[in-house]
Amino acid sequence: MEEVVLFTRQKRDGSAESEQQTLEAQIRVIEEYAGQLNLRIRDRFVEAGISAHDLLEKVIAYLQHHCEVRAIITYSVDRLIRNPADYSAFVDSLNGRDIRLYLAVEGIMHPVHSPVDSVHPVHQFVTTCYINVRRARILRGMTAKALDGHSPSLAPIGYLNVPLASGRGGIVPDPHSAKLVRQLFEMYATLDYSMKQLAAWAHIVGLVPRRRARPISRAMICSMLRNEFYAGVFTWAGKRYRGAYEPIVSRDLWERVQTILSLRKSSPK
């Protein structure tokens, strides 16, 4: 049975919400992975409130004082290494020793060894692993935000993206454009206006896209009228969520507009 030394960390005390993993949860994942590979954990170094760079320095110091150790295990690559420079320092500190690095989340064992000419492919490995872990963490955070009713995407015309007291980004109606968006729905619901007329009206009243200086086109007007976001429901990653923000139009008005859009599409006259 191979012996390994466990190293893991949390960025700061009480950061479970941001990292989505407590130290206890990380240890459980590591122990399960070690059990699958028939590894025996010899020593444990579990740190809170420490950076990856500082923990890596402790790893280096430990290995320099325990030359018999041949393997270490951690939760994920970013627990210890977050950039190629730190990995290069790690390799240089080994003085030719071969160390096996076990990564529980990635489910792989990566050999760490000298000489320096082996660093380039490892740089690519470290970068790829870190990007994958980071992408998964961002996705978890955005999904949690959507479940709380806050759209992870940029809010459409009529809303403003603002920071909330909780620290998360929120969405509130824009005092000026929200009224115009509501009026746009109301005008279309009367059956008295075409898309061309509404686009001309939007240009006159100054209703413009958030990221563009050019006037709103007929296609943009149609897209706005079909956007359920204005009725308090948004879609993210293929799923519909009930928004925690204030709807600009009522559900009845939005449904009426959808009915008119469908009828005019099937019979324009």
C-alpha positions in Angstrom: 0.0 0.0 0.0 1.5 3.3 -1.1 1.7 6.1 1.5 0.7 9.7 0.6 0.7 13.0 2.5 -2.6 15.0 2.3 -2.4 18.7 1.7 -5.5 20.9 1.1 -6.7 24.4 2.0 -9.5 26.9 2.0 -8.8 30.4 0.8 -10.1 32.1 3.9 -12.1 31.2 7.0 -15.8 30.8 6.2 -15.3 30.8 2.4 -17.4 27.7 1.9 -20.1 29.7 0.1 -17.6 31.1 -2.5 -15.6 27.9 -3.0 -18.6 25.6 -2.8 -16.6 23.2 -0.7 -15.8 23.1 3.0 -12.6 21.6 4.3 -14.5 18.6 5.6 -16.1 18.0 2.2 -12.7 18.2 0.5 -11.2 15.7 2.9 -14.1 13.3 2.3 -13.5 13.5 -1.5 -9.8 13.0 -1.0 -10.3 10.0 1.3 -12.7 8.3 -1.1 -10.2 8.8 -3.9 -7.4 7.5 -1.8 -9.5 4.4 -0.9 -10.2 3.7 -4.6 -6.4 3.7 -5.3 -5.5 1.8 -2.1 -3.5 4.7 -0.8 -2.7 5.2 2.9 -2.7 8.8 4.2 0.4 9.2 6.3 0.1 12.8 7.4 -2.5 15.5 7.0 -2.0 19.3 6.5 -5.4 21.0 6.3 -5.2 24.8 6.3 -7.8 27.6 6.4 -7.1 31.1 5.4 -4.1 30.4 3.3 -3.2 30.9 -0.4 -2.1 28.2 -2.8 1.4 29.7 -2.9 1.8 29.6 0.8 0.6 26.0 1.1 2.9 25.0 -1.7 5.8 26.4 0.3 4.8 24.2 3.2 4.7 21.2 0.8 8.2 22.0 -0.4 9.5 22.4 3.1 7.9 19.1 4.2 9.3 17.2 1.2 12.8 18.6 1.9 12.7 17.3 5.5 11.1 14.0 4.6 13.1 12.5 1.7 11.4 9.2 2.1 8.0 10.6 1.0 7.2 9.8 -2.7 3.6 10.9 -3.1 1.2 13.7 -2.0 -2.5 14.0 -2.5 -4.7 17.1 -2.6 -8.3 18.0 -3.5 -7.6 19.7 -6.8 -4.7 21.2 -8.7 -5.6 24.8 -7.6 -5.2 23.9 -3.9 -1.4 23.9 -4.5 -0.6 25.3 -7.9 -2.3 28.2 -9.7 0.3 29.2 -12.2 3.2 27.8 -14.1 5.8 29.8 -12.1 4.8 28.1 -8.9 5.0 24.7 -10.6 8.5 25.5 -11.9 9.6 26.5 -8.3 8.1 23.2 -7.1 10.0 21.1 -9.7 13.3 23.0 -9.0 12.9 22.3 -5.2 12.8 18.5 -5.8 16.5 18.3 -6.9 15.8 15.3 -9.2 13.4 13.5 -7.0 10.2 11.9 -8.5 7.0 12.8 -6.6 3.6 11.5 -7.6 0.9 14.2 -7.3 -2.6 12.7 -6.8 -5.6 15.0 -7.6 -8.9 13.9 -6.2 -11.3 16.1 -8.2 -9.5 15.5 -11.5 -9.2 11.8 -10.6 -5.6 11.5 -11.9 -2.0 11.0 -10.7 0.5 13.3 -12.2 4.3 12.6 -11.9 6.3 15.6 -10.9 10.0 15.4 -11.6 13.1 17.2 -13.0 14.8 18.1 -15.3 13.5 21.5 -16.3 12.9 20.5 -19.9 9.9 18.5 -18.6 8.2 21.7 -17.4 6.6 22.8 -20.6 4.0 20.0 -20.9 3.3 20.3 -17.2 2.6 24.0 -17.6 0.0 23.0 -20.1 -1.4 20.4 -17.7 -1.5 22.8 -14.8 -3.2 25.5 -16.9 -5.8 23.1 -18.4 -6.6 21.6 -15.0 -7.0 25.0 -13.4 -9.2 26.3 -16.2 -11.5 23.2 -15.9 -11.8 23.6 -12.1 -12.3 27.3 -12.4 -15.0 26.8 -15.1 -16.8 24.3 -13.0 -16.7 26.6 -9.9 -18.0 29.5 -11.9 -20.8 27.4 -13.4 -21.9 26.3 -9.9 -21.9 29.9 -8.7 -24.0 31.1 -11.7 -26.4 28.2 -11.3 -26.8 29.1 -7.6 -27.5 32.7 -8.6 -30.1 31.6 -11.1 -31.8 29.4 -8.4 -32.0 32.5 -6.2 -33.8 34.4 -9.0 -31.0 36.5 -10.2 -30.1 36.1 -13.8 -26.4 35.5 -14.4 -26.6 37.3 -17.8 -26.7 41.0 -18.6 -30.2 42.4 -18.0 -32.1 43.5 -21.2 -33.2 47.1 -22.0 -35.3 48.5 -19.2 -33.3 47.1 -16.4 -30.0 47.9 -14.7 -27.4 45.4 -13.2 -26.6 46.7 -9.7 -24.7 45.2 -6.7 -27.0 44.0 -3.9 -26.4 44.3 -0.1 -25.6 40.5 -0.1 -22.7 41.2 -2.4 -24.2 39.5 -5.4 -25.2 41.3 -8.5 -28.9 42.2 -8.8 -31.3 43.6 -11.3 -33.7 46.6 -10.9 -35.9 48.5 -13.4 -34.3 51.5 -15.0 -36.3 54.6 -13.9 -36.4 56.0 -17.4 -36.4 53.1 -19.9 -38.6 50.7 -17.9 -41.6 53.0 -18.4 -40.8 53.1 -22.2 -40.6 49.3 -22.4 -43.9 48.9 -20.6 -45.4 51.5 -23.0 -44.0 49.5 -25.9 -45.9 46.4 -24.8 -49.1 48.4 -24.2 -48.9 50.0 -27.7 -48.4 46.7 -29.5 -51.3 45.1 -27.5 -53.7 47.7 -29.0 -53.1 46.2 -32.5 -52.7 49.7 -33.8 -48.9 49.6 -34.4 -46.6 47.7 -36.6 -43.0 46.7 -35.8 -41.8 49.5 -38.1 -43.9 52.1 -36.3 -42.8 50.9 -32.9 -39.1 51.1 -34.0 -39.6 54.7 -35.2 -41.4 55.5 -31.9 -38.5 54.0 -29.9 -36.0 56.1 -31.8 -38.0 59.3 -31.1 -38.3 58.7 -27.3 -34.7 57.6 -27.0 -35.1 53.9 -26.3 -31.7 52.5 -27.3 -29.8 49.2 -26.8 -27.6 49.1 -23.7 -24.4 48.3 -25.6 -25.1 50.1 -28.9 -25.5 53.7 -30.0 -27.6 52.9 -33.1 -31.4 52.9 -33.0 -33.5 49.9 -32.2 -34.4 47.9 -35.3 -37.7 46.1 -36.0 -36.0 42.8 -35.2 -34.9 44.1 -31.8 -38.5 45.3 -31.1 -39.8 41.8 -31.9 -37.1 40.2 -29.7 -38.1 42.5 -26.8 -41.8 41.7 -27.1 -41.0 38.0 -27.0 -38.6 38.3 -24.0 -40.3 36.7 -21.0 -37.7 38.4 -18.8 -40.0 41.5 -18.7 -42.8 39.3 -17.1 -40.5 38.1 -14.3 -39.2 34.8 -15.8 -35.8 34.3 -17.4 -34.0 31.4 -19.1 -30.5 30.4 -18.4 -28.6 27.3 -19.6 -31.8 26.0 -21.1 -33.9 26.2 -18.0 -36.6 28.7 -16.9 -36.3 30.5 -13.5 -38.6 32.7 -11.6 -36.9 36.1 -11.2 -36.4 37.8 -7.9 -36.6 41.2 -9.6 -39.6 43.4 -10.3 -41.4 42.6 -13.6 -41.9 45.5 -16.0 -45.0 44.1 -17.5 -47.8 42.0 -16.1 -48.2 38.3 -17.0 -51.6 39.1 -18.7 -50.1 41.8 -20.9 -47.1 39.6 -21.9 -49.4 36.7 -22.7 -51.7 39.0 -24.8 -48.6 40.3 -26.8 -47.5 36.7 -27.4 -50.9 35.8 -28.8 -50.9 38.8 -31.1 -47.3 37.9 -32.3 -48.4 34.4 -33.1 -51.5 35.5 -35.0 -49.6 38.1 -37.0 -46.9 35.5 -37.9 -49.5 33.1 -39.2 -51.6 35.8 -40.9 -49.7 39.1 -41.3 -52.7 41.0 -42.7 
